[in-house]
Amino acid sequence: MISRLSSQRRTGLAARPERFVWDRRLERSKEELLSPARASPTISEIAFACGFNSSAHFSRAFESRYDVARGSCARG
C-alpha cells in the first residue's frame, strides 16, 4: 500500500495521504456492505472494522462519497 501511495503522490493522483486512507476505508466498507458472504455484521460493525470511529461519521462520509445512504447499499 505504501508503494502505491508513493507512486500516486509522484504522479499527482493523491493530494494527501489522509485522502488515500479515507478512500480505501470507504471502498472496503462498500465491498463489505455488498458482500453476500458477510451477512451477519451490522453496518456499525463494518464501519468500525474499516477504521471509522463512529457510525454517524461513517454514514456522512459514505453518503458524501457515493451519494447514496449506506443502508440502501447493504445486502439483503
C-alpha beads as a LAMMPS data file, in Angstrom:
LAMMPS data file: protein, C-alpha beads

76 atoms
75 bonds

1 atom types
1 bond types

-500.0 500.0 xlo xhi
-500.0 500.0 ylo yhi
-500.0 500.0 zlo zhi

Masses

1 110.0

Atoms # bond

1 1 1 0.000 0.000 0.000
2 1 1 2.863 2.394 0.796
3 1 1 4.485 1.922 -2.613
4 1 1 1.112 2.519 -4.256
5 1 1 0.706 5.703 -2.227
6 1 1 4.209 6.865 -3.142
7 1 1 3.536 6.186 -6.806
8 1 1 0.276 8.136 -6.717
9 1 1 1.905 11.072 -4.947
10 1 1 4.662 11.230 -7.563
11 1 1 2.110 11.294 -10.359
12 1 1 -0.096 13.790 -8.553
13 1 1 -3.064 11.430 -8.185
14 1 1 -3.243 11.664 -4.399
15 1 1 -3.127 15.107 -2.842
16 1 1 -2.784 13.896 0.746
17 1 1 -2.046 10.571 2.427
18 1 1 -5.147 11.018 4.599
19 1 1 -7.315 11.125 1.493
20 1 1 -5.817 7.881 0.232
21 1 1 -6.559 6.155 3.551
22 1 1 -10.067 7.659 3.638
23 1 1 -10.802 6.402 0.121
24 1 1 -9.542 2.892 0.915
25 1 1 -11.719 2.721 4.049
26 1 1 -14.785 3.743 2.083
27 1 1 -14.033 1.277 -0.718
28 1 1 -13.569 -1.536 1.799
29 1 1 -16.774 -0.671 3.622
30 1 1 -18.726 -0.663 0.351
31 1 1 -17.327 -4.087 -0.531
32 1 1 -18.326 -5.389 2.901
33 1 1 -21.837 -3.943 2.629
34 1 1 -22.340 -5.611 -0.758
35 1 1 -20.769 -8.948 0.128
36 1 1 -23.349 -11.754 0.443
37 1 1 -20.748 -13.836 2.283
38 1 1 -20.696 -11.348 5.171
39 1 1 -24.396 -11.438 6.073
40 1 1 -24.108 -11.137 9.855
41 1 1 -22.159 -7.917 10.661
42 1 1 -24.176 -4.786 11.227
43 1 1 -23.429 -1.559 9.397
44 1 1 -21.861 -0.196 12.599
45 1 1 -19.611 -3.259 12.910
46 1 1 -18.470 -2.823 9.312
47 1 1 -17.812 0.895 9.926
48 1 1 -15.661 0.197 12.980
49 1 1 -13.844 -2.683 11.257
50 1 1 -12.954 -0.336 8.387
51 1 1 -11.452 2.271 10.727
52 1 1 -14.278 4.719 11.359
53 1 1 -14.679 5.975 14.932
54 1 1 -18.460 6.286 14.860
55 1 1 -21.307 5.035 12.740
56 1 1 -22.547 8.630 12.285
57 1 1 -19.164 9.699 10.900
58 1 1 -19.163 6.680 8.605
59 1 1 -22.697 7.436 7.390
60 1 1 -21.834 11.017 6.486
61 1 1 -18.625 10.001 4.700
62 1 1 -20.292 7.142 2.820
63 1 1 -23.265 9.221 1.705
64 1 1 -20.974 12.050 0.625
65 1 1 -18.695 9.754 -1.385
66 1 1 -21.280 7.526 -3.052
67 1 1 -24.317 9.844 -2.990
68 1 1 -26.393 7.036 -1.507
69 1 1 -27.423 6.095 2.028
70 1 1 -25.243 3.264 3.314
71 1 1 -28.361 1.268 4.261
72 1 1 -29.527 1.267 0.628
73 1 1 -26.255 -0.337 -0.365
74 1 1 -26.497 -3.147 2.166
75 1 1 -27.052 -6.663 1.019
76 1 1 -30.354 -8.379 1.512

Bonds

1 1 1 2
2 1 2 3
3 1 3 4
4 1 4 5
5 1 5 6
6 1 6 7
7 1 7 8
8 1 8 9
9 1 9 10
10 1 10 11
11 1 11 12
12 1 12 13
13 1 13 14
14 1 14 15
15 1 15 16
16 1 16 17
17 1 17 18
18 1 18 19
19 1 19 20
20 1 20 21
21 1 21 22
22 1 22 23
23 1 23 24
24 1 24 25
25 1 25 26
26 1 26 27
27 1 27 28
28 1 28 29
29 1 29 30
30 1 30 31
31 1 31 32
32 1 32 33
33 1 33 34
34 1 34 35
35 1 35 36
36 1 36 37
37 1 37 38
38 1 38 39
39 1 39 40
40 1 40 41
41 1 41 42
42 1 42 43
43 1 43 44
44 1 44 45
45 1 45 46
46 1 46 47
47 1 47 48
48 1 48 49
49 1 49 50
50 1 50 51
51 1 51 52
52 1 52 53
53 1 53 54
54 1 54 55
55 1 55 56
56 1 56 57
57 1 57 58
58 1 58 59
59 1 59 60
60 1 60 61
61 1 61 62
62 1 62 63
63 1 63 64
64 1 64 65
65 1 65 66
66 1 66 67
67 1 67 68
68 1 68 69
69 1 69 70
70 1 70 71
71 1 71 72
72 1 72 73
73 1 73 74
74 1 74 75
75 1 75 76
